Amino acid sequence: MSRTKEGHIWTAQIGSKTGMETIGAIIPPQSYPHGHSEVFDAIVIGAGYAGLVATRDLTIQGHSTLLIEARDRIGGRTYNGIVDGFNYEMGGTWVHWSMPHFYREMSFYNMQADFIVSQTPGGKHDYFTLNSESGTTTMSHAEEAKLFGKVWGLFCDVDGVQATAAMPYPFDSRQNRETTAYLDKVSCQQRLDQIRERLTHEEMAMLKAILLQMGGGPLDRMGLLDAIRWWALGNWTGTGLNDIGLRYRLKDGQSSFARKIFDHSKATSKLSYAFSTPVQQVTEKGGMVTVTSRTGQTFKCRKLICTVPLNVLASINFTPPLPSLKIMASQEGSTNHCNKVHFDVAGADLISWSAMSNPGRGVICALSDNLTPAGDTHIVTFGPSPSLKNGIRLQDGIQPIKGSLEHILPEGQVIKKIVYHDWNTDEFAKGTWCYLPPKFVESYLDALRKPHGNISFASADWSDGWRGWIDGAIQEGTQAAKSVVEELRASKEKPRSHL
Ligand SMILES: Cc1cc2nc3c(=O)[nH]c(=O)nc-3n(C[C@H](O)[C@H](O)[C@H](O)COP(=O)(O)OP(=O)(O)OC[C@H]3O[C@@H](n4cnc5c(N)ncnc54)[C@H](O)[C@@H]3O)c2cc1C
């Protein structure tokens, strides 16, 4: 099995180490079947889902394409490391057939039977723990779902009809123009203040934890619009979003799915690729685009698709320069700087346990998810941005990370393993999934989607629908490749001048 340099593992016996086995690592890192000095029909920067799908769609239609990626692996903000026989999803994880672009790919690659459920009922600690300033409460998962549905539903009921009027078309922002403009101006903190008097102390603790888990915080930097869109995507019901976005994952991991898309491109013989090759400069002159890597390698193409994340876009130099709105959007960036950390806890007692903690100490949400081959309970946790007073910096060592879960674990539990990727200090991500700040959509979304000469831009971070999710990345990659294929075709069909 190939290895990536990324990801961190800690065990009581060995201590900390970096790097892990993953099917997503690409060896050898570079391949140019037709030489690297050719002028490619297209270059795609970034081998996350947007880039992989765009590359696949270009190559299967016969266009010579170079995929350039800074990392040593495919998948971008998704990959699964295999540690002691267990798949740890380091980034994007939960997927569902209600995510249309994603599911189309799953059925295309005959992977419909590849889902597994995260939650397992019937364990010794089969309950939910809610930690708030006033103490710790436990309740059944049915009570948890009822409370969750109540507070989340109250928060999202911005129009008295569960946001069905405010957000009738979550997949087409143009059809919600008026309400989008209103919701875009409001922060989650402002919405919370509107309903605060209708919430008990416990309900408020849970609602804040839900919001911080969604957008990483701070709440006054989280736009209400994304929350309402997620609610609408969950079919405007209290627990719909959880059923779709927190229940099913892939049995062989995200990298197995990404690999199908990559291998499909490879089989066309139209694909060249350069991994471990960060792009530094993109220059367009006379209709030709030149891409320069940090080590000075140059590559030429007719059309470029750039799929780097929103928070990273401003770190690449473009000549002519990108329009100022694109740069400002990237500098303002996604609000979400949450931490995701996996813990293995000795034995199977916690297999049915989940928890929320607000304000919490590093972890605000914990969710048990299957047993490891060693018979230990695997728990996935999320914590808010390290910039918040209840957030932690993963680079500060293992003790604060251990402490972040220990304070909400039932008594007598032993943490045996910790696995994580620090997406916030990762220069090619600079954060986790996209959650937009207030006033961002109206100011920047149209500008982010516009091409710049022969360069187009595709990312989950500015998709419609499941923006910030895997589905959004696939949607964007598909659309960008379709436009580029049409443009390449049109340019080849143009009659030659006889002058
Ligand atoms: C912790 C975490 C949990 C998540 N959970 C879920 C979930 O449960 N379900 C879900 O659907 N989604 C989830 N997401 C979101 C989802 O993973 C992303 O929205 C999606 O994968 C983004 O895809 P993308 O192709 O747009 O961007 P990316 O995957 O970020 O791809 C962009 C690529 O560009 C590369 N790049 C950046 N800079 C350069 C450069 N200078 N030169 C060359 N290459 C460069 C990057 O290395 C990267 O590979 C999660 C994300 C994270 C981080």
The ligand as a MOL file (V3000), in Angstrom:
LIG
                    3D

  0  0  0     0  0            999 V3000
M  V30 BEGIN CTAB
M  V30 COUNTS 53 58 0 0 0
M  V30 BEGIN ATOM
M  V30 1 C -12.3250 17.8740 8.1350 0
M  V30 2 C -13.2940 17.9160 6.9820 0
M  V30 3 C -14.5060 17.2430 7.0790 0
M  V30 4 C -15.4130 17.2850 6.0070 0
M  V30 5 N -16.5640 16.5360 6.0800 0
M  V30 6 C -17.3420 16.4060 4.9630 0
M  V30 7 C -18.3790 15.4270 4.9210 0
M  V30 8 O -18.5840 14.6720 5.8810 0
M  V30 9 N -19.1060 15.3210 3.7730 0
M  V30 10 C -18.8590 16.1110 2.6800 0
M  V30 11 O -19.5470 15.9600 1.6530 0
M  V30 12 N -17.8690 17.0340 2.7030 0
M  V30 13 C -17.1010 17.1840 3.8080 0
M  V30 14 N -16.0390 18.0420 3.8110 0
M  V30 15 C -15.8870 18.9790 2.6820 0
M  V30 16 C -15.3110 18.3510 1.4240 0
M  V30 17 O -14.2440 17.4970 1.7490 0
M  V30 18 C -14.8140 19.4770 0.5010 0
M  V30 19 O -15.8270 20.4480 0.3130 0
M  V30 20 C -14.4260 18.9690 -0.8710 0
M  V30 21 O -13.6660 17.7870 -0.7870 0
M  V30 22 C -13.6260 20.0630 -1.5960 0
M  V30 23 O -13.2500 19.5990 -2.8870 0
M  V30 24 P -12.5310 20.5910 -3.8960 0
M  V30 25 O -12.0610 19.7610 -5.0350 0
M  V30 26 O -13.3960 21.7500 -4.1900 0
M  V30 27 O -11.2870 21.1840 -3.0830 0
M  V30 28 P -10.0260 20.3970 -2.4830 0
M  V30 29 O -10.3960 19.0240 -2.1110 0
M  V30 30 O -9.4350 21.2550 -1.4370 0
M  V30 31 O -9.0380 20.3000 -3.7470 0
M  V30 32 C -8.2070 21.3660 -4.1150 0
M  V30 33 C -6.8320 20.8100 -4.4230 0
M  V30 34 O -5.9730 21.8920 -4.8250 0
M  V30 35 C -4.6630 21.6020 -4.3340 0
M  V30 36 N -3.8690 22.8140 -4.2740 0
M  V30 37 C -3.9890 23.8710 -3.4330 0
M  V30 38 N -3.0440 24.7880 -3.7050 0
M  V30 39 C -2.3070 24.3130 -4.7440 0
M  V30 40 C -1.1950 24.8010 -5.4680 0
M  V30 41 N -0.6130 25.9850 -5.1900 0
M  V30 42 N -0.6840 24.0360 -6.4630 0
M  V30 43 C -1.2400 22.8340 -6.7770 0
M  V30 44 N -2.2990 22.3240 -6.1130 0
M  V30 45 C -2.8320 23.0520 -5.1100 0
M  V30 46 C -4.9440 21.0380 -2.9430 0
M  V30 47 O -3.8300 20.3270 -2.4590 0
M  V30 48 C -6.1610 20.1560 -3.2100 0
M  V30 49 O -5.7880 18.8370 -3.5180 0
M  V30 50 C -15.1080 18.0290 4.8430 0
M  V30 51 C -13.8730 18.6830 4.7460 0
M  V30 52 C -12.9770 18.6270 5.7940 0
M  V30 53 C -11.6390 19.3010 5.6480 0
M  V30 END ATOM
M  V30 BEGIN BOND
M  V30 1 1 1 2
M  V30 2 1 2 3
M  V30 3 2 2 52
M  V30 4 2 3 4
M  V30 5 1 4 5
M  V30 6 1 4 50
M  V30 7 2 5 6
M  V30 8 1 6 7
M  V30 9 1 6 13
M  V30 10 2 7 8
M  V30 11 1 7 9
M  V30 12 1 9 10
M  V30 13 2 10 11
M  V30 14 1 10 12
M  V30 15 2 12 13
M  V30 16 1 13 14
M  V30 17 1 14 15
M  V30 18 1 14 50
M  V30 19 1 15 16
M  V30 20 1 16 17
M  V30 21 1 16 18
M  V30 22 1 18 19
M  V30 23 1 18 20
M  V30 24 1 20 21
M  V30 25 1 20 22
M  V30 26 1 22 23
M  V30 27 1 23 24
M  V30 28 2 24 25
M  V30 29 1 24 26
M  V30 30 1 24 27
M  V30 31 1 27 28
M  V30 32 2 28 29
M  V30 33 1 28 30
M  V30 34 1 28 31
M  V30 35 1 31 32
M  V30 36 1 32 33
M  V30 37 1 33 34
M  V30 38 1 33 48
M  V30 39 1 34 35
M  V30 40 1 35 36
M  V30 41 1 35 46
M  V30 42 1 36 37
M  V30 43 1 36 45
M  V30 44 2 37 38
M  V30 45 1 38 39
M  V30 46 1 39 40
M  V30 47 2 39 45
M  V30 48 1 40 41
M  V30 49 2 40 42
M  V30 50 1 42 43
M  V30 51 2 43 44
M  V30 52 1 44 45
M  V30 53 1 46 47
M  V30 54 1 46 48
M  V30 55 1 48 49
M  V30 56 2 50 51
M  V30 57 1 51 52
M  V30 58 1 52 53
M  V30 END BOND
M  V30 END CTAB
M  END
